[in-house]
C-alpha cells in the first residue's frame, strides 16, 4: 500500500485496507503498543483512508506537490488539518476529561458535514478519568451508524476491560531495526552512522527514531540522563537522594530515564558477556568497555532487576519518590582495585 506512510506495520495496513475496501468497518478500533511505535500515525492514516473520496482502501498520496495535485479534496484538507469530520481528542492537563467526551458525543450525534462518516481519534485513552471512560462506554455500546472511533494506548493494562471488549484491538510491535535505519536514511537523509545509532536506540519505535532525527535535543536529553547515571554511581547517599527527589517531580521523564538506564546496563552486560556488536549505545562504545571492567556481572544483573522492579512499582502507583530513593541507593559502586 504505497500511499500508507507506515513503517513496520505492514500486516496492520493490509488488514485495515481490506476492511475499507470490503466495507466491513468496525465502529471502534484500539491501537496498542509501546510509546512512539506509530499508533497515532497509523490511526490518522487509517482515518484518511476511511474518509478518502476514492474509497480504494488507501488514502490519496499527499506527500509531495505532484501527488497532491491528483489527491481528492478530503485527503488534502485532512493533511492540512482542516477537515471537520475528523477530530482528535487528547489529554488536557494529563487526563482526558468527561467534558471532552461529552463534546465528542454531542458532535457524534450530528450528521457528517461533508462526507459519509465522522471519525474521532482519542489519543492515550488510558489517561481518561473514570467518569470520562464510563461516559465513552455509552458511545462505544451504541455508536451512531456514521461514527468510527479510533483509540490509542501504550498502557493497555490501564484501559477499562469494558472499553477493550468493545473495540477491535490492533496491537503494534516495534519495527525491525534494519527497516527503521533504512527509513531514516531514505526519508530524512540521515547519515548511515546516525541512522544506525538512532535505529538501535529506538528499539524499533519509528516515532521515536523520527523525532530524534529531526530534533537533536532528544539525544541531548539521553546524554544528560546517561551522564547523571555515571555520576551517581560514584556519588554518596546525599547526592543519590537529591537526584531521586528531582526526578520524582518530572513525571514525564521518569519512565524514559529508567528505560535509558536499563539499555545502558544491558549494554554493559553485553560487553562483559563478549557480545559488544549487539550494544545499543554505539556512540559510547569506549565508555561501555570501561564500565564493563568496573563492575561484576552479578552487580549489573542485579541493577537491571532493580530497574525493572522500579518501573513495575511506579506503574502500580506506589510512592514514586520512595521507589526512586530505593533505586538510587541500590545503584552499584565501581569495584575498588
Secondary structure, DSSP 8 states (H G I E B T S, - for coil): -TT---SS-HHHHHHHHHHHHTT---SEEEEE-STTSSHHHHHHHHHHHHH-TT-SSS----SSHHHHHHS-HHHHHHHTT--TTEEEE--BTTBB-HHHHHHHHHHHTS--SSSS-EEEEES-GGGB-HHHHHHHHHHHHS--TTEEEEEEES-GGGS-HHHHTTSEEEE-----HHHHHHHHHHHH---HHHHHHHHHHHTT-HHHHHHHHH-THHHHHHHHHHHHHHHHTT--HHHHHHHHHHHHT-HHHHHHHHHHHHHHHHHHHHHHTT-GGG-S-GGGHHHHHHHHTTS-HHHHHHHHHHHHHHHHHHHTT--HHHHHHHHHHHS------
